[in-house]
Amino acid sequence: MSRRPSKPTALHPRNRYQGRYDFPLLARKCPPLKAFIRQGKDGQTTIDFADPAALRCLNGALLTHWYGIDGWQIPEEALCPPIPGRADLIHHLADLLASSHDGVIPSGERLRGLDVGTGANLIYPLIGNAEYGWQFVGSDIDADALTNAEHILKANPARQKQIALRLQTDPNNIFDGIIGADEQFDFTLCNPPFYASAAEARQANERKWQGLGKQPGGRNFGGRANELYCSDGEAGFLRRMAEQSKTCASQVFWFTTLVASTNSLKTLPEQLHNLGATDVRIIDMGQGSKRSRLLAWTFLDKKQRRAWRRARWPGTRI
């Protein structure tokens, strides 16, 4: 069965960002941000959102203020994700779990998620652990990215106990080599590379600069090669993820991934059903004028889901 709910018009109601950033407050929590604050055309305080350094500093301030994360830093060339959008995915994922748990979000460290391609920023595990207490494994093919993620965890010892990091040594594999033979994960999530080549990513970067009315700044808005593109683009990556998820079908309750392009969804639901998925869902997420989707699927039947919940999810009444 495939489900597609109606499109939302705003950020998730549990998202901590529901309006303008309070820059004076954030600067008090993170003093380096003060250097980037200026007055906008409307007279309100703001920053230059085209300045990568300002964005990195803002992210650090938001993570400190909202989630108690200290010392968040990433390399200049690494992907600098928008915190509200990443938090939105976590909240929609929590709703997905609740839909399989009598409407109650299962929280706490008994739940465990796998973040495929966690990157240097480690955003999803940090937010998911802070909001819902879930444990995480973050995997990546980039050893340098994981080194930076480890630095973030060392600055936050309580998180270090809840989040593990694993290097994927074979870039052709997504789950094999990461999920152990006897391991179970209540969910997986992923923000896959979108572009099919460096040239395609560069062209998109130039369009972003043009949209801001500026000349290209000589670098992208953030993201290493493996974060931005792969040889078969987003659609090809998701097809491979679907195929490989079948090999660990009984070890994961919900597989999920962010999907940026509707074109990537043209054949995926049918492919997943053909692979044996028992439930496929497309969850639309609204982020202002931007639209993205969370694709979710499971291979477990109803009996297997009940057994899984009874064994792993707190407060289960069956």
C-alpha positions in Angstrom: 0.0 0.0 0.0 1.3 3.5 -0.9 0.1 6.6 1.0 0.5 10.2 0.1 -1.0 12.7 2.6 -2.0 16.3 1.7 0.7 18.8 1.3 1.5 20.9 4.4 1.9 24.7 4.2 4.5 25.3 6.9 7.1 23.8 9.1 6.1 21.0 11.4 4.2 22.3 14.5 6.8 20.8 16.8 9.7 22.5 15.0 11.4 25.0 17.4 11.7 27.5 14.5 8.3 29.1 14.0 9.2 32.7 12.9 12.1 35.0 12.6 15.4 34.2 14.2 16.0 36.1 17.5 19.5 37.2 16.6 20.3 39.2 19.7 19.3 36.2 21.9 21.3 33.8 19.7 24.4 36.2 19.9 24.2 36.1 23.7 24.3 32.3 23.5 27.0 32.3 20.9 29.0 35.6 21.0 30.9 35.0 17.7 27.6 35.4 15.9 27.5 39.1 16.9 30.2 39.9 14.2 27.8 38.7 11.4 24.6 40.5 12.6 23.5 43.5 10.6 20.3 45.5 10.0 18.2 44.4 7.1 16.2 46.5 4.7 13.1 46.1 6.9 14.9 47.4 9.9 15.1 43.9 11.5 18.4 42.3 12.6 19.7 39.6 10.2 22.8 38.1 8.7 24.1 37.7 5.1 22.6 34.3 4.3 24.9 34.2 1.3 28.0 34.2 3.6 29.0 30.6 4.4 30.9 31.7 7.5 27.8 33.5 8.8 25.7 30.4 8.2 28.1 28.1 10.0 28.1 30.4 13.0 24.3 30.7 12.9 24.0 26.9 12.9 26.3 26.6 15.9 24.2 29.2 17.7 21.0 27.4 16.9 22.3 24.0 18.0 23.5 25.5 21.3 20.3 27.5 22.0 17.7 24.9 20.9 19.5 21.5 21.6 22.3 22.2 24.0 25.0 21.2 21.5 28.4 22.8 22.2 31.4 23.3 19.9 29.6 22.5 16.6 32.1 23.3 13.8 32.5 22.0 10.3 35.2 22.4 7.6 34.6 25.3 5.2 34.0 22.9 2.3 31.5 20.7 4.1 27.7 20.8 3.7 26.2 23.4 6.0 22.5 22.3 6.4 19.6 24.6 7.3 18.7 23.5 10.9 14.9 24.1 10.7 14.6 21.9 7.6 16.7 19.1 9.1 14.6 19.3 12.3 11.5 19.0 10.2 12.5 15.7 8.9 13.1 14.4 12.4 9.7 15.4 13.5 8.0 13.9 10.5 10.0 10.7 11.1 8.7 10.7 14.7 5.1 11.0 13.4 5.8 8.0 11.1 6.9 6.0 14.1 3.9 7.1 16.0 1.6 6.0 13.2 2.9 2.5 13.9 2.5 2.9 17.7 -1.1 3.9 18.4 -0.3 7.5 17.7 2.3 7.7 20.5 5.8 8.7 19.5 8.2 6.0 20.8 11.1 7.8 22.4 14.2 7.0 24.5 17.4 5.2 24.0 15.8 1.8 23.3 15.0 3.2 19.8 18.0 3.2 17.4 18.4 4.8 14.0 20.9 4.7 11.2 21.8 7.9 9.5 23.2 7.0 6.1 25.8 9.6 5.0 25.8 11.5 8.3 28.6 13.9 7.0 30.8 16.2 9.0 27.8 18.0 10.4 26.1 15.0 12.2 22.9 17.0 12.1 20.2 14.3 12.1 21.7 12.3 15.0 22.3 15.4 17.1 18.7 16.7 16.7 17.1 13.2 16.9 18.9 12.4 20.1 18.1 15.8 21.6 14.5 15.8 20.7 13.5 12.2 21.3 16.4 10.5 23.1 16.9 8.1 20.2 20.3 6.4 19.8 22.0 6.6 16.4 24.7 5.1 14.2 26.0 7.6 11.7 27.7 6.1 8.6 29.7 7.8 5.9 32.2 6.9 3.1 34.3 10.0 4.0 36.7 9.3 6.8 37.6 13.0 7.2 33.8 13.8 7.6 33.6 11.2 10.4 36.7 12.6 12.1 35.0 16.0 12.3 31.8 14.4 13.6 33.9 12.7 16.3 35.2 16.1 17.3 31.6 17.3 17.7 30.8 14.3 19.9 33.9 14.8 22.1 32.7 18.3 22.8 29.4 16.8 23.9 30.2 13.7 26.1 26.5 12.9 26.8 25.8 12.7 23.1 29.0 10.6 22.6 27.4 7.8 24.6 24.3 7.9 22.4 25.8 8.3 18.9 28.2 5.9 17.2 30.1 6.5 13.9 31.0 3.9 11.3 33.0 4.2 8.1 31.6 2.6 4.9 34.6 1.3 3.1 32.8 0.3 -0.1 31.0 3.3 -1.7 28.8 0.9 -3.7 27.2 -0.4 -0.5 24.7 1.4 1.6 23.7 -1.0 4.3 26.1 -3.9 3.9 29.2 -3.4 6.0 27.3 -1.1 8.3 24.4 -3.1 9.7 25.7 -6.1 11.6 24.2 -9.6 11.1 22.5 -9.5 14.5 21.6 -5.8 14.6 18.2 -4.1 14.4 17.4 -0.5 13.6 14.0 1.0 14.2 14.5 3.4 11.3 17.1 4.5 8.8 17.3 8.0 7.3 19.3 9.6 4.5 19.8 12.9 2.7 21.1 11.5 -0.6 23.4 13.2 -3.1 21.2 15.1 -5.6 23.3 15.7 -8.7 24.8 13.3 -11.2 28.1 15.2 -11.8 30.3 18.0 -10.6 29.2 20.1 -13.6 25.6 19.7 -12.7 26.3 20.7 -9.1 28.3 23.7 -10.3 25.5 24.9 -12.5 23.0 24.7 -9.7 25.4 26.6 -7.5 25.6 29.4 -10.1 21.8 29.6 -10.2 21.7 30.0 -6.5 24.1 33.0 -6.7 22.0 34.5 -9.5 18.9 34.1 -7.4 20.5 36.2 -4.8 21.4 38.8 -7.4 25.1 38.3 -7.0 28.0 37.0 -9.1 29.1 33.4 -8.3 31.4 33.4 -5.3 33.8 30.9 -6.7 32.6 28.1 -4.4 29.3 26.3 -3.7 27.0 27.0 -0.8 28.6 24.1 1.0 29.1 20.4 0.3 31.9 18.0 -0.6 31.8 16.0 -3.8 30.2 12.9 -2.2 27.6 15.0 -0.5 26.5 16.8 -3.6 26.7 14.2 -6.5 27.1 10.6 -7.4 27.4 9.0 -10.9 23.7 8.1 -11.1 22.2 11.1 -9.4 19.5 11.1 -6.8 17.1 8.7 -8.7 19.9 6.2 -9.2 21.1 6.3 -5.6 17.5 5.8 -4.4 17.0 2.8 -6.7 20.2 1.2 -5.3 19.0 2.0 -1.7 15.7 0.3 -2.4 17.4 -2.8 -3.9 19.9 -3.1 -1.0 17.3 -2.5 1.7 15.8 -5.9 0.7 19.0 -7.6 2.0 18.3 -6.4 5.5 14.5 -6.3 5.3 13.9 -8.0 8.6 16.5 -5.9 10.5 14.8 -2.5 10.0 11.3 -1.4 10.9 11.1 1.7 8.7 13.6 2.7 5.9 13.3 6.4 5.1 15.1 8.9 2.9 14.7 12.5 1.9 13.7 13.0 -1.8 14.3 16.3 -3.4 12.9 15.7 -6.9 9.5 14.4 -7.8 11.1 12.8 -10.8 12.9 10.4 -8.5 9.6 9.1 -7.2 8.1 8.1 -10.6 9.1 4.5 -10.3 10.3 4.0 -6.8 7.0 3.0 -5.1 6.4 0.3 -7.7 10.0 -0.9 -7.4 9.6 -1.2 -3.6 6.3 -3.1 -3.9 8.0 -5.5 -6.4 10.8 -6.0 -3.9 8.2 -7.0 -1.3 7.6 -3.9 0.7 4.4 -4.2 2.6 3.8 -0.4 3.2 5.2 2.5 1.1 4.5 6.1 2.1 5.4 9.5 0.6 5.3 12.2 3.3 5.2 15.8 1.9 7.1 18.3 4.0 6.5 22.1 3.6 9.3 24.5 4.3 8.0 27.9 3.2 8.1 28.0 -0.6 10.3 24.9 -0.7 8.8 21.3 -0.9 10.6 18.1 -0.1 9.4 14.6 0.6 10.2 11.8 3.0 9.9 8.4 1.3 9.3 5.5 3.8 8.9 1.8 3.4 8.9 -1.4 5.4 9.0 -5.1 4.6 7.5 -6.2 7.9 4.0 -7.6 7.9 1.5 -6.7 10.7 2.4 -9.7 12.9 6.1 -8.9 12.6 5.5 -5.2 13.4 3.5 -6.1 16.6 6.3 -8.4 17.7 8.9 -5.7 17.0 7.0 -3.1 19.0 6.5 -5.5 21.9 10.2 -6.3 22.0 11.7 -2.8 21.4 9.3 0.1 21.9 8.6 1.5 25.4 5.0 1.6 26.6 3.7 -0.8 24.0 0.2 -2.2 24.8 -0.7 -5.1 22.5 
